[in-house]
Amino acid sequence: MIKPARSSVYLPRPISIFEFNIDQNIVKFLIAKVGKGTEELYHLKPGEKIRMTGPFGNAWEDFLPEDIKAGNGKAGLVGGSAGVAPLAALVAEKPELNFYFLAGFKNGFVNNEEETATLGAAVKAKKLILTAEDGRNALNGKVTDYLFDLESYSAIFACGSTNMLKAVAAKCQAKNIPCFISMEGRMACGVGACYGCTIRTVNGNRRLCADGPIFRASDVIIGGTV
């Protein structure tokens, strides 16, 4: 949970860790400008202070099948826009595992050194597929258009928009492939006290910050907020 030390917004914003280096005391975040809070974070200057608490919630590693952990199975990672961040962090932490990464964006990208470096962690995957809905500097179309050959995967892990998650979950359900999704949502406290990020699941209401944000896709009523 992050916000600038000097801010015009009351609540911090929930942002996933993109990359970290414990030895160098470095933590990186990937910020998408979607509102006032994230715009303030986007425009921070070097040396400015922030208020940060966390990390909160569960982790992808909690859901990795045993064959993937052993290096035998293959995991498909599907990230949309800033949703690539937590998946890239997983790849950076476990580069020896068989991760096949699909990263999708609305607009073309990777047209300068800074943007290329931003995806550096994802490039460590065994295979990286980049898509853009405008087709600029990437494969043309939505990231889910390139999610095929599902039978070759032990599991699919996804983070992105609600529509993207619905599409990924539906494809996996049709092929009976385990699918795990990281949900996005507005949060206030980050520790489960306020219930502001509650979603609907087949097992009742759950809080994104304390019970998630990662869930088995078949358990979630995607888009079902309360």
C-alpha positions in Angstrom: 0.0 0.0 0.0 1.7 3.2 -1.2 1.1 6.9 -1.5 3.4 9.9 -1.5 4.3 11.4 1.8 2.8 14.7 0.6 -0.5 13.7 -1.2 -3.9 15.1 -2.0 -5.5 11.7 -1.7 -6.5 10.1 1.7 -6.0 6.4 0.9 -2.9 4.7 -0.3 -3.0 2.7 -3.5 -2.5 -1.1 -3.7 0.5 -1.8 -6.0 2.2 -5.1 -6.7 5.9 -5.6 -6.3 7.5 -5.8 -9.8 11.1 -6.5 -8.8 13.2 -6.5 -5.7 16.8 -6.9 -4.7 17.3 -7.6 -1.0 21.1 -7.2 -1.2 20.8 -3.7 -2.7 17.7 -2.7 -0.7 15.8 -2.0 -4.0 12.1 -2.6 -4.6 10.5 -1.7 -7.9 6.9 -1.0 -8.8 5.2 -0.8 -12.2 2.7 2.1 -12.0 -0.3 2.5 -14.5 -1.9 5.9 -14.4 -5.6 5.2 -13.8 -6.6 7.9 -11.4 -5.4 10.7 -9.1 -3.5 8.5 -6.6 -1.5 6.6 -9.2 -0.8 9.8 -11.2 0.8 11.2 -8.1 3.0 8.1 -7.8 3.8 8.2 -11.5 5.1 11.8 -11.2 7.3 11.2 -8.1 10.8 12.7 -8.4 14.0 11.1 -7.1 14.4 11.8 -3.4 10.8 12.3 -2.6 9.4 10.3 0.3 6.5 7.9 0.2 4.4 6.1 2.8 4.5 2.4 2.3 3.2 -0.6 4.3 3.3 -4.3 3.4 3.7 -6.6 1.7 0.2 -8.0 2.2 -1.7 -11.0 0.9 -0.7 -14.4 -0.4 1.8 -15.3 -3.1 2.0 -17.2 -6.4 4.3 -19.7 -4.8 1.5 -20.9 -2.5 -0.3 -22.2 -5.6 2.5 -23.7 -7.7 1.9 -27.4 -8.5 4.5 -29.9 -7.4 5.6 -30.8 -10.9 6.3 -27.1 -11.7 8.3 -26.7 -8.5 10.3 -29.8 -9.5 11.1 -28.2 -12.9 9.0 -30.8 -14.9 5.7 -29.0 -15.5 5.1 -25.8 -17.5 3.3 -22.8 -16.1 1.6 -20.2 -18.3 1.7 -16.6 -17.0 -0.8 -14.2 -18.5 -0.5 -10.5 -17.6 -2.5 -7.6 -18.8 -1.0 -4.1 -18.6 0.3 -3.5 -15.0 -0.9 -7.0 -14.3 2.4 -8.2 -15.7 4.2 -6.8 -12.6 3.5 -9.6 -10.0 4.0 -12.3 -12.6 7.3 -10.8 -13.6 8.3 -10.8 -9.9 7.6 -14.5 -9.8 9.8 -15.2 -12.8 12.6 -13.1 -11.4 12.4 -15.0 -8.1 12.2 -18.5 -9.7 14.0 -18.1 -13.1 14.9 -21.8 -13.2 11.3 -22.9 -13.5 9.4 -23.4 -16.8 7.5 -20.2 -17.1 5.9 -19.2 -20.5 4.9 -15.5 -20.3 2.2 -13.8 -22.3 2.2 -10.0 -21.7 -0.6 -7.9 -23.2 -1.1 -4.2 -23.6 -3.7 -1.9 -25.2 -1.1 0.2 -27.0 2.2 -0.8 -28.6 5.3 -0.4 -26.6 9.0 -1.5 -26.3 10.1 1.4 -28.5 12.8 2.7 -26.2 15.4 1.4 -23.8 13.5 2.4 -20.7 10.4 0.4 -21.7 12.5 -2.6 -22.7 14.3 -2.6 -19.4 10.9 -2.5 -17.6 10.1 -5.9 -19.0 13.6 -7.3 -18.2 12.3 -9.6 -15.5 9.7 -11.1 -17.8 12.3 -11.8 -20.4 13.9 -14.3 -18.1 11.0 -16.6 -18.7 11.5 -19.6 -21.0 9.4 -17.9 -23.6 8.0 -14.4 -23.8 5.1 -13.3 -26.0 4.2 -9.6 -26.3 0.9 -8.5 -27.6 -0.8 -5.1 -28.2 -4.3 -4.4 -29.3 -3.1 -1.7 -31.8 -0.4 -4.1 -33.1 2.5 -1.7 -32.7 5.8 -3.3 -31.9 4.1 -6.5 -30.8 1.7 -9.3 -31.9 -1.6 -7.8 -32.9 -4.6 -8.6 -30.7 -5.6 -9.3 -27.2 -3.3 -11.4 -25.0 -6.0 -14.1 -24.7 -5.9 -14.5 -28.5 -2.5 -16.2 -28.1 -3.4 -18.5 -25.1 -3.7 -21.8 -26.9 -2.2 -25.3 -26.6 -3.5 -25.3 -23.0 -3.1 -29.0 -22.6 0.7 -28.5 -22.4 0.4 -26.4 -19.2 0.3 -27.8 -15.7 -1.4 -24.5 -14.6 -2.2 -21.0 -15.7 -1.6 -17.9 -13.6 -3.2 -14.6 -14.6 -3.4 -11.0 -13.4 -5.1 -8.2 -15.3 -8.5 -6.6 -16.0 -11.8 -8.3 -15.1 -12.6 -9.0 -18.7 -9.2 -10.6 -19.3 -9.5 -12.8 -16.2 -12.9 -14.0 -17.4 -11.6 -14.9 -20.8 -8.6 -16.8 -19.3 -10.7 -18.6 -16.7 -13.2 -19.7 -19.4 -10.5 -21.1 -21.7 -8.9 -23.0 -18.8 -12.3 -24.3 -17.6 -13.1 -25.6 -21.1 -9.8 -27.6 -21.1 -9.9 -28.5 -17.4 -6.6 -26.8 -16.7 -6.0 -25.4 -13.2 -6.2 -21.6 -13.3 -5.2 -19.1 -10.6 -6.0 -15.4 -10.8 -4.8 -12.3 -8.9 -7.7 -9.9 -8.5 -7.4 -6.1 -8.7 -9.6 -3.9 -6.5 -9.8 -0.7 -4.5 -8.4 -1.2 -1.0 -8.4 1.0 2.1 -6.6 -0.7 5.0 -4.7 -3.6 3.3 -5.1 -5.9 6.4 -8.7 -7.1 6.1 -10.2 -4.8 8.8 -12.4 -2.6 6.6 -13.9 -5.2 4.2 -13.7 -2.6 1.4 -12.2 -5.0 -1.1 -14.6 -7.9 -0.6 -15.5 -10.1 -3.5 -17.9 -13.0 -4.0 -16.7 -16.6 -4.3 -18.4 -19.9 -4.3 -17.2 -20.2 -0.7 -18.8 -16.9 0.4 -17.4 -13.4 0.6 -13.6 -13.0 0.7 -11.3 -10.0 1.1 -8.7 -9.4 -1.6 -6.1 -8.0 0.8 -6.3 -10.7 3.5 -7.6 -13.8 1.8 -6.1 -13.0 -1.6 -5.4 -11.4 -3.9 -4.7 -14.8 -5.6 -7.6 -17.3 -5.8 -8.4 -20.4 -7.8 -10.4 -19.1 -10.7 -13.1 -21.7 -10.4 -13.8 -20.4 -6.9 -14.3 -16.8 -7.8 -17.5 -15.1 -9.2 -15.4 -12.8 -11.4 -16.8 -9.3 -11.4 -18.8 -10.2 -8.3 -18.1 -7.4 -5.8 -20.3 -6.8 -2.8 
